[in-house]
Amino acid sequence: MADNERVPTVIADDAHIIYKIVGAIGTNQNSPLSAFKRVLTRTNSANIREVHAVKGVSFVAYRGEAIGLIGSNGSGKSTLLRAVAGLLPVAKGAIFAAGQPSLLGVNAALMADLSGERNVELGCLAMGMSPSEVKARTKEIIDFSGINERGDFASLPMRTYSSGMGARLRFSIAAAKQHDVLLIDEALATGDAKFRRRSEARVRELRAQAGTVFLVSHSEQTIRDTCERAIWLESGSIRADGPTEDVLKEYETFSKK
Amino acid sequence: MPETAVADAATGVSPRELARRHGLTSSGRLLGPVEYSRQLWGYRHFIGAHARAKTASALGTTNLGTLWQVLTPAINALVYYIIFGVVIGTGGGMKNFIPYLCIGVFVFGFTQTTVSQGMNAITSNLGLIRALHFPRASLPLSVALVEIRNFITAMGVLVVIVLISGEPITLEWLLILPIMLLQMLFNMGMALGGARLGSKMRDIKQLIPFIMRFWMYGSAVLYPVTRFTDHLQGWKLHLVEANPMLVFIELYRHALMEDIQLAGSPRLLWTEAIIWAAVISVGGFLYFWRGEKGYGRG
């Protein structure tokens, strides 16, 4: 193995991520009196709770790798991706990355009251494209998303879209840009079979240009098809890290229990 | 066993060292203020588009749509006219009190809405912040831009009110432009500072209405500024008259109206306005920039 030729693109060094949740008031703590008591006794923990989502994760990702992140719901996969993208601060440890990693998710918030077209414009500008670039790409993005297949939906507000259409549009916007390190969060699971084929092709294209691809998915088939390495996260720590087949086998025996 | 972990253990290089050797940067790195403002400038089209989008989505569900941009300030002025001009008469025999009052209400309202909207700029856009990369200062600046647009429309209404009340158009009216520029800078600083404050200390938002009302009563909006000179002296008077909102309002009145009594000489007011605009815009920007990497947590 030519180790000295492998270039790392993402390095996580004992990374911890903690969510601080404000307003998680428990039962029996809703009255002004109990709030006053909390202030007096300085126990504000009732109102601010901490969720330790990722607990000391370390790994090195190299250029040209496609890494699948697996694990049960709430195991910290999406949180880890957000931290790699620099969208969430790490509480302890560090995450280093080459260039600016981009997160491609289905949750990217768009404005529900605006038309699809305006959302495309806004999303592209937020990703740092120039207005002329945006103008040139808008049609392509809308065609790719396929929202106009049943009439002119691009000019209707996004709140009128079905959830699948919304997710397709968001994916199309995010996939319009080239990325050094690409982080994909469940995006391939959205939409119908036709759109899925199209988006998988697009991801392969992006992967060819990108250095490293991270993929979060609950579909083992997708992970098998696109990734040669897998990381299994369980309650915030790494359970296994290695070739996809081995890790998936371990994960399967675990989840069948 | 994962091959990569074996490889690293074999070479015995710490992750930190490896990252340094290959020029990887920490994802949460903070840019310098100059570099940051340059990046922000690159996002000016996003700021504009976001502001347009917000106006459109706020008024999109109403029947009259953008007509409300004109109707809101006009109705606002009407309410104050009826209460203070007709019913109570706080003008105290001052001639042409209505435009005097309207200028105060409109100018103060401009800063007031910018501050209260700016406080929410981060907390109401967490989805966008957690999904995409862009300089976060774009959000409070887009809020400021929305309010600037609304204020320009409101100025149109205000000019009509002032003209109806019988004030002549003079060359001094041109002074409105530099005053507006100064107040815009001031408001941007307030929106930036408020956005970080609002995202850090959410309790503050509950206090904002009271703070703003207190500020309004101290800015000679609803009564002539001469009430201060009648009742206060010495350092107390100076303190009250250094209030930035009072300064801005007085400058607008000076520009739009003939022979009214000001809080101080125009030269003093201009100096104060320039200092306030510079201090608040730079201070607000630096304060917001320091927190850049913390937005989106929680």
Interface residues (C-beta under 8 A of the other chain):
Chain A: M1 D3 R6 V7 P8 T9 V10 I11 A12 D13 Y19 K20 I21 V22 S58 F59 V60 Y62 R82 A83 V84 A85 G86 L87 L88 P89 V90 A94 I95 F96 A97 A98 Q100 P101 S102 L103 G105 N107 A108 A109 M111 A112 D113 L114 R118 E121 L122 G123 L125 A126 M127 G128 S130 P131 P157 R229 A240 D241 G242 P243
Chain B: M1 P2 E3 T4 A5 A7 D8 A10 T11 S14 P15 R16 L18 A19 H22 G23 L24 T25 S26 S27 G28 G42 Y43 H45 F46 A49 H50 A53 K54 A56 S57 G60 T61 N125 G127 L128 I129 R130 A131 L132 H133 F134 R202 K293 G294 G296 R297 G298
